[in-house]
Amino acid sequence: MADPPPTGDGGPLADPPATGDDEPPADPPATGNGGPAEPSPPAGTDTPGEPSPIGMRGTEVAIAIGFAAAIAGAIGLAVCYGLGGQPQVEGILLFVTLGGIGFGIAAWGKYLMPNGPFVQEREPLASTADERGSAAESIERGTEELGRRRFLRRLLIGSFGALGVALLFPIKSLGPNPDDDLQHTSWFKGSRLLDTNGNAVRPADVAVGGVVTVFPESAVGDANSQTLLIHVADTPVVTRPGRETWSPMGYLAFSKVCTHAGCPVGLYEHRTQQLLCPCHQSLFDVPRGAVPVFGPAPRSLPQLPLAVSTDGYLIAQSDYLEPVGPTYWSRS
């Protein structure tokens, strides 16, 4: 191996002195997820996730207008319905109400509440103390935002309240409370049987095998009281025990309202002595008290007890002893 070349004074060359510029660069500080720390935002800029104050006032005004429009629309909807209603106007007002509420909530959440960050590294799974503190601060900021905007919050509650009041008005469409009206009809003791023209019926007016629709006095046309008067035979017909006096001169009277769906039972076949409901083909056996023998009807047609007045007219001994019409009317 050759000797190093001599220097001017006869000695070997020396290594150059080390300087500070030759030291390796320091590693950048690490963040909680193992990567390099992001540079801090310049002074005076918004913190990520914070709503910008620029235009915030205008956003609040727009949201307030949305909620106010919702309140006005709900009030208008209630007034329109109370005055009789108009489908097109009601639809427009309902659109304004729901649209104002939807716009206000969406804009509030998007522009006034803290947003983001929307992308987050998956590793490491455990949060650092700084990240947990940042999350707690974000929740606190959101709570403060909700508490600070009392005016918008009151408008939001007012819009929901006005809509709720407006939705109560359609209950009026259900009609009056029937109370116990479905348990009774207009028949009363001594009421004469009147035909559709208002003429009182005598026993000689209907031939054997004939049928006529009758109503009580002062209630001609009453749907619940419509009754089929059938001249079944020349002699009284006992349909069930306890009804021995209900069929003077062979007349029977049954409610015309079907016990299945409330349709009018108007077809009588004298040969088979059966009543037919044309809606769903229920058949009722007249001599046995109009008991259903076919079809969906669940129970017999109520029978009206009859008598003959001293002046020769057919009259009712009383009202029906059971509710007329579909069976659910008589459920307790």
C-alpha positions in Angstrom: 0.0 0.0 0.0 1.5 3.4 -1.0 2.2 6.0 1.6 0.1 9.2 1.6 1.6 12.0 -0.5 3.8 14.2 1.6 2.8 17.7 2.5 4.9 20.7 2.2 6.5 20.1 5.6 7.0 16.4 4.9 4.0 15.2 6.9 0.8 13.4 5.8 -2.3 15.4 4.8 -4.8 16.0 7.7 -8.5 15.6 7.5 -10.4 18.9 7.0 -12.0 20.2 10.2 -15.7 19.6 10.6 -18.1 22.5 10.4 -21.7 23.0 11.6 -22.9 22.8 8.0 -21.9 19.2 7.7 -24.2 17.9 10.5 -27.2 15.8 9.3 -30.6 17.7 9.4 -32.8 17.1 12.3 -36.0 15.0 11.9 -39.2 17.0 11.8 -41.4 16.7 14.9 -43.8 13.8 14.8 -47.6 14.1 15.2 -50.0 11.9 17.0 -50.5 9.6 14.0 -46.8 9.1 13.3 -46.6 11.6 10.3 -45.0 15.0 10.1 -46.7 17.8 11.8 -48.8 20.1 9.6 -47.7 23.7 9.4 -49.7 26.1 11.6 -52.2 28.3 9.8 -51.0 31.9 9.3 -52.1 34.3 12.0 -55.5 35.8 11.5 -57.0 32.9 9.5 -60.0 30.8 10.6 -59.4 27.5 12.5 -60.5 24.5 10.4 -64.0 23.4 11.4 -65.0 26.8 12.6 -67.8 28.6 10.8 -66.4 31.7 9.1 -67.8 35.0 10.5 -67.9 36.4 6.9 -71.5 36.2 5.8 -72.7 34.5 9.0 -75.1 37.3 9.7 -76.6 37.0 6.3 -77.0 33.2 6.8 -78.8 33.8 10.1 -81.2 36.2 8.4 -81.9 33.6 5.6 -82.6 30.9 8.2 -84.8 33.2 10.1 -86.8 34.0 6.9 -87.2 30.3 6.3 -88.6 29.6 9.7 -90.8 32.7 9.6 -92.2 31.6 6.2 -92.9 28.2 7.7 -94.9 29.8 10.6 -96.8 32.0 8.1 -97.5 29.0 5.8 -98.8 26.9 8.7 -101.1 29.7 9.9 -102.3 30.2 6.4 -103.0 26.5 6.1 -105.1 26.5 9.2 -107.1 29.5 8.1 -107.6 28.1 4.6 -108.9 24.8 6.0 -111.1 26.6 8.5 -112.7 28.6 5.7 -113.7 25.5 3.7 -110.4 24.6 2.1 -109.0 24.6 -1.4 -106.7 21.7 -2.4 -104.3 23.8 -4.6 -103.9 26.5 -2.0 -103.5 24.0 0.8 -100.8 22.2 -1.2 -98.8 25.4 -1.8 -99.1 26.5 1.9 -98.0 23.0 3.1 -95.0 23.2 0.7 -94.0 26.6 2.1 -94.3 25.3 5.6 -92.3 22.1 5.2 -89.8 23.8 2.8 -89.1 26.6 5.2 -88.5 24.2 8.1 -86.3 22.0 5.9 -84.3 24.9 4.5 -83.7 26.4 8.0 -82.5 23.2 9.6 -80.3 22.3 6.6 -78.7 25.7 6.4 -78.2 25.9 10.2 -76.4 22.6 10.3 -74.3 23.4 7.2 -73.2 27.0 7.7 -73.5 27.8 11.4 -72.4 24.5 13.1 -68.7 23.4 13.2 -67.8 21.5 10.1 -65.2 18.8 9.5 -62.6 17.6 9.4 -64.2 15.2 6.9 -61.1 13.0 6.3 -59.2 11.3 9.1 -56.4 8.8 9.1 -57.3 5.4 10.4 -54.0 4.7 12.2 -53.4 4.7 15.0 -56.8 3.7 16.4 -56.3 5.2 19.8 -56.8 9.0 20.0 -54.1 11.1 21.5 -54.7 13.6 24.3 -54.7 16.5 21.8 -57.3 14.8 19.6 -59.6 14.1 22.5 -59.2 17.7 23.7 -60.0 18.9 20.2 -63.1 16.7 20.0 -64.3 18.0 23.4 -63.8 21.6 22.2 -65.7 20.9 19.0 -68.7 19.6 21.0 -68.5 22.6 23.3 -68.5 24.9 20.4 -71.5 23.2 18.9 -73.4 23.5 22.2 -72.5 27.1 22.4 -73.7 27.7 18.9 -77.1 26.2 19.7 -77.4 28.2 23.0 -76.2 31.5 21.5 -78.8 31.6 18.7 -81.9 31.8 20.8 -83.8 33.8 18.2 -83.4 31.1 15.6 -84.1 28.4 18.1 -87.4 30.1 19.0 -88.4 30.5 15.4 -87.7 26.8 14.8 -89.9 25.8 17.8 -92.5 28.2 16.6 -92.6 26.8 13.1 -93.0 23.2 14.4 -95.7 24.5 16.8 -97.6 26.3 14.0 -97.5 23.2 11.8 -98.8 21.1 14.7 -101.7 23.4 15.2 -102.5 23.4 11.5 -102.5 19.6 11.5 -105.2 19.5 14.2 -107.8 21.2 11.9 -108.3 18.1 9.7 -109.8 16.4 12.7 -112.9 18.5 11.9 -113.3 16.3 8.7 -114.0 13.3 10.9 -117.4 14.8 11.6 -119.2 15.2 14.9 -118.8 12.8 17.8 -121.5 10.1 17.4 -121.7 9.5 21.1 -124.4 6.8 21.5 -126.3 7.8 18.3 -125.3 4.6 16.6 -127.1 2.6 19.3 -130.5 4.1 18.5 -132.6 5.1 15.6 -135.5 7.5 15.1 -138.2 4.8 15.8 -140.2 5.2 19.0 -143.2 3.6 20.6 -146.4 4.4 18.6 -144.5 5.8 15.6 -146.5 5.2 12.4 -144.8 3.5 9.5 -144.5 5.9 6.6 -143.5 5.0 3.0 -141.0 7.1 1.0 -143.8 9.5 0.0 -144.6 10.1 3.7 -147.9 8.2 3.6 -148.9 6.1 6.6 -149.2 2.4 5.8 -152.3 0.3 6.6 -152.3 -3.5 6.8 -154.4 -3.6 3.6 -151.9 -1.6 1.6 -149.4 -4.4 1.0 -150.3 -7.8 -0.5 -148.9 -11.0 0.7 -145.4 -11.3 -0.7 -145.0 -7.6 -1.1 -142.3 -5.4 0.5 -142.0 -1.7 1.0 -139.4 0.6 2.6 -140.7 2.5 5.5 -139.5 5.2 7.9 -140.7 6.5 11.3 -142.7 9.7 11.6 -140.7 12.9 11.3 -137.7 11.0 10.0 -138.6 10.0 6.4 -135.3 9.4 4.6 -133.2 8.8 7.7 -130.6 6.3 6.6 -130.2 4.6 10.0 -134.0 4.2 10.4 -134.8 2.7 7.0 -136.8 -0.5 7.4 -138.1 -3.2 5.1 -141.8 -4.0 5.8 -142.6 -7.5 4.4 -146.0 -9.1 4.2 -144.9 -12.7 4.7 -148.3 -14.4 5.4 -151.9 -13.8 6.4 -151.2 -14.9 10.0 -148.6 -13.8 12.5 -145.1 -15.2 12.1 -143.1 -15.9 15.2 -139.4 -15.6 14.2 -138.0 -16.3 17.7 -139.2 -17.0 21.2 -140.3 -13.8 22.9 -141.5 -12.2 19.6 -145.0 -13.6 19.5 -146.6 -10.1 19.3 -144.2 -8.6 16.8 -145.9 -9.7 13.6 -149.5 -8.5 13.3 -151.4 -10.0 10.3 -148.2 -11.6 9.1 -146.1 -8.4 8.7 -142.5 -8.5 9.6 -140.1 -5.5 9.7 -136.3 -5.6 9.6 -133.6 -3.0 9.3 -132.6 -2.3 5.8 -129.0 -1.7 6.7 -126.9 -4.8 6.1 -124.9 -6.0 9.2 -121.9 -6.7 7.0 -120.9 -3.3 5.4 -124.0 -1.2 5.8 -125.4 -1.6 2.3 -129.1 -1.4 1.8 -130.8 -4.8 1.7 -133.6 -4.3 -0.8 -134.2 -7.6 -2.7 -136.8 -10.0 -1.4 -137.6 -13.4 -2.9 -141.1 -14.5 -1.6 -140.8 -18.0 -2.9 -137.7 -18.7 -0.7 -138.6 -16.0 1.8 -135.1 -14.6 1.7 -133.6 -11.2 1.6 -130.6 -10.5 -0.5 -127.9 -7.8 0.0 -126.7 -6.9 -3.6 -123.3 -5.6 -2.4 -121.7 -8.8 -1.2 -124.5 -11.4 -1.8 -125.5 -12.0 1.9 -128.7 -14.0 2.2 -131.1 -13.7 5.2 -133.8 -16.1 6.1 -136.8 -14.0 7.0 -139.1 -16.5 8.9 -136.2 -17.3 11.2 -135.6 -13.7 12.1 -133.5 -12.7 9.1 -130.6 -14.9 10.2 -127.8 -14.9 7.6 -127.6 -18.2 5.6 -125.0 -17.2 3.0 -122.4 -14.5 2.5 -120.2 -12.4 4.8 -122.9 -10.9 7.1 -122.0 -11.9 10.6 -125.4 -11.5 12.3 -129.1 -11.2 11.8 -130.9 -8.1 10.6 -132.4 -6.4 13.7 -136.2 -6.8 13.8 -138.6 -4.0 14.6 -141.6 -5.0 16.8 -144.9 -4.0 15.1 -148.5 -3.5 16.1 -151.7 -2.0 14.7 -153.0 1.3 16.1 -156.6 1.8 17.1 -157.1 3.9 14.0 -155.9 1.1 11.7 -152.3 2.0 10.9 -149.1 -0.1 11.3 -147.0 1.3 14.2 -143.8 0.4 16.0 -144.0 -1.0 19.5 -140.5 0.6 20.3 -137.2 1.3 18.8 -134.9 -1.6 17.6 -133.7 -3.5 20.6 -130.2 -3.9 19.2 -128.0 -1.6 17.1 -128.5 -1.6 13.4 -125.8 -1.8 10.7 -122.4 -3.4 10.7 -121.5 -5.5 13.7 -118.6 -3.2 14.9 -121.2 -0.6 15.9 -122.4 -2.7 18.8 -119.0 -3.7 20.1 -118.2 -2.5 23.6 
